[in-house]
Amino acid sequence: MSEFEQGRSLSPRGPIALMSRFYKYVLPEVRNCLHLWRKDAEGIPDPELRKQALASLETKQFHCEGGGVYAAGNLPMRHILIPLIVAYQTISDYLDNLCDRSTSLDPEDFRLLHQSMLDAITPGAEPVNYYALRSEQNDGGYLHRLVLTCQNMISRLPGYMSAASEIHDLAELYTDLQVYKHIRPELREAALKEWWEENRSRAPQLYWNEFAAATGSTLGVFMLFLASCDSRLTKPDVSLIRSGYFPHLCCLHIMLDYLIDQEEDRTGGDLNFCNYYDNTDIMLNRIASIVEWARKDVRNIPETPLHRMVIEGLLALYLSDPKVSEQREVRSVSRRLMKRSPLTRLFFLVNSRWIRKHLY
Ligand SMILES: CC(C)=CCC/C(C)=C/CC/C(C)=C/CC/C(C)=C/CC/C(C)=C/CC/C(C)=C/CC/C(C)=C/COP(=O)(O)OP(=O)(O)O
């Protein structure tokens, strides 16, 4: 009987164990997957699709590397989790680029593109022409291969059927966000607020911009992939895990992502969910509250130490980004958020800096 079947935890208990798994297994294996997708993307016939696919792999590599942390939660299953997380995150990053750089502002086009993410997590779903509503269409099968890779990996997760509907729900929220976030700029805020009105009972403590941020994180889905490695996973387990991640931990993740892009987005006139507070102090207090809510939520799910480390890791990873020191206001928010940081966070901070300096 395996360690897993005996019910013993496979999850790292502390930051040193987590980082050693990250360096030894996760980082090299994620990079290997990314290398294979890069080779694949180089063969995309349409020059614009090729450019966006390669750009997403180039500039958003850390999304897959960070997401790969979930494979450290079950090393024996990493041969499934890593290709799955990399393929799913790569679809999301590629489509985000296509929507951002799109000449069309057509919500139906964005929805059809993102149907690929829903198909990726639906075993047996038949891929369609996701580019049917735009002019660039010939990716040589790149997006289909990403979708089929996810489906193939998911079919090897023994507990997946218990998690499927919650994963679908999170992916659908992500899809809605990507549609509303990319339509005509003057319609975006109203569309996002209307959507929040319909969904606000899911996140009663969050404002509309924070709810929208929460839906933009892929971490709830990754955590449910990890949980699906357990053949004994039940639907009540899945609900518990989902509410440990969504909305607060997911919200924290994307608010940090937007925080560090604040000035860039302000200059470019891009929507940024951190720009909807009356002043910096209010934003800081909201983020600090979200950290506390996320900490409280993960206390209710098994393997709490791993999720606590994810919270500390997110703060460390994002707030150590070189973009922080280039923005006066963000630097000050970051300093205040990092005040009285626990040792675990400082340890992840040193590691994040080290990785950026030596492994990039
Ligand atoms: C450098 C490195 C990888 C270090 C990590 C090492 C480390 C310290 C590990 C241990 C600590 C730990 C547990 C860390 C947490 C890691 C983690 C879980 C990271 C998350 C990575 C991830 C999945 C990122 C994805 C982010 C995401 C989904 C972004 C898209 C969301 C979104 C809506 C973005 C905004 O889009 P847009 O406005 O269009 O802007 P851009 O196009 O510019 O993005």
PDBQT file of the ligand as one rigid body, heavy atoms in Angstrom, charges set to zero:
ROOT
HETATM    1  C1  LIG A 401      10.357  33.351  -9.427  1.00  0.00    +0.000 C 
HETATM    2  C2  LIG A 401       9.566  32.256  -8.850  1.00  0.00    +0.000 C 
HETATM    3  C3  LIG A 401       8.721  31.468  -9.791  1.00  0.00    +0.000 C 
HETATM    4  C4  LIG A 401       9.599  32.027  -7.550  1.00  0.00    +0.000 C 
HETATM    5  C5  LIG A 401       8.686  31.131  -6.813  1.00  0.00    +0.000 C 
HETATM    6  C6  LIG A 401       9.449  30.352  -5.878  1.00  0.00    +0.000 C 
HETATM    7  C7  LIG A 401       8.867  30.272  -4.542  1.00  0.00    +0.000 C 
HETATM    8  C8  LIG A 401       9.311  31.340  -3.605  1.00  0.00    +0.000 C 
HETATM    9  C9  LIG A 401       8.050  29.234  -4.229  1.00  0.00    +0.000 C 
HETATM   10  C10 LIG A 401       7.526  28.905  -2.900  1.00  0.00    +0.000 C 
HETATM   11  C11 LIG A 401       6.610  29.896  -2.286  1.00  0.00    +0.000 C 
HETATM   12  C12 LIG A 401       5.227  29.843  -2.825  1.00  0.00    +0.000 C 
HETATM   13  C13 LIG A 401       4.312  28.822  -2.277  1.00  0.00    +0.000 C 
HETATM   14  C14 LIG A 401       4.894  30.764  -3.732  1.00  0.00    +0.000 C 
HETATM   15  C15 LIG A 401       3.567  30.892  -4.364  1.00  0.00    +0.000 C 
HETATM   16  C16 LIG A 401       3.714  30.640  -5.824  1.00  0.00    +0.000 C 
HETATM   17  C17 LIG A 401       2.438  30.770  -6.588  1.00  0.00    +0.000 C 
HETATM   18  C18 LIG A 401       1.325  29.911  -6.212  1.00  0.00    +0.000 C 
HETATM   19  C19 LIG A 401       2.398  31.660  -7.590  1.00  0.00    +0.000 C 
HETATM   20  C20 LIG A 401       1.250  31.888  -8.482  1.00  0.00    +0.000 C 
HETATM   21  C21 LIG A 401       1.675  31.849  -9.923  1.00  0.00    +0.000 C 
HETATM   22  C22 LIG A 401       0.517  31.952 -10.881  1.00  0.00    +0.000 C 
HETATM   23  C23 LIG A 401      -0.366  30.798 -11.096  1.00  0.00    +0.000 C 
HETATM   24  C24 LIG A 401       0.340  33.082 -11.546  1.00  0.00    +0.000 C 
HETATM   25  C25 LIG A 401      -0.761  33.298 -12.498  1.00  0.00    +0.000 C 
HETATM   26  C26 LIG A 401      -1.236  34.704 -12.393  1.00  0.00    +0.000 C 
HETATM   27  C27 LIG A 401      -2.424  34.940 -13.225  1.00  0.00    +0.000 C 
HETATM   28  C28 LIG A 401      -3.502  33.923 -13.265  1.00  0.00    +0.000 C 
HETATM   29  C29 LIG A 401      -2.475  36.053 -13.912  1.00  0.00    +0.000 C 
HETATM   30  C30 LIG A 401      -3.562  36.390 -14.783  1.00  0.00    +0.000 C 
HETATM   31  C31 LIG A 401      -4.617  37.136 -14.043  1.00  0.00    +0.000 C 
HETATM   32  C32 LIG A 401      -4.995  38.324 -14.656  1.00  0.00    +0.000 C 
HETATM   33  C33 LIG A 401      -6.448  38.436 -14.837  1.00  0.00    +0.000 C 
HETATM   34  C34 LIG A 401      -4.016  39.200 -14.978  1.00  0.00    +0.000 C 
HETATM   35  C35 LIG A 401      -4.200  40.480 -15.483  1.00  0.00    +0.000 C 
HETATM   36  O1  LIG A 401      -4.223  40.444 -16.831  1.00  0.00    +0.000 OA
HETATM   37  P1  LIG A 401      -3.995  41.754 -17.624  1.00  0.00    +0.000 P 
HETATM   38  O2  LIG A 401      -4.670  42.887 -16.936  1.00  0.00    +0.000 OA
HETATM   39  O3  LIG A 401      -4.445  41.468 -19.016  1.00  0.00    +0.000 OA
HETATM   40  O4  LIG A 401      -2.449  42.003 -17.520  1.00  0.00    +0.000 OA
HETATM   41  P2  LIG A 401      -1.224  41.185 -18.094  1.00  0.00    +0.000 P 
HETATM   42  O5  LIG A 401      -1.576  40.727 -19.466  1.00  0.00    +0.000 OA
HETATM   43  O6  LIG A 401      -0.116  42.172 -18.031  1.00  0.00    +0.000 OA
HETATM   44  O7  LIG A 401      -0.955  40.011 -17.165  1.00  0.00    +0.000 OA
ENDROOT
TORSDOF 0
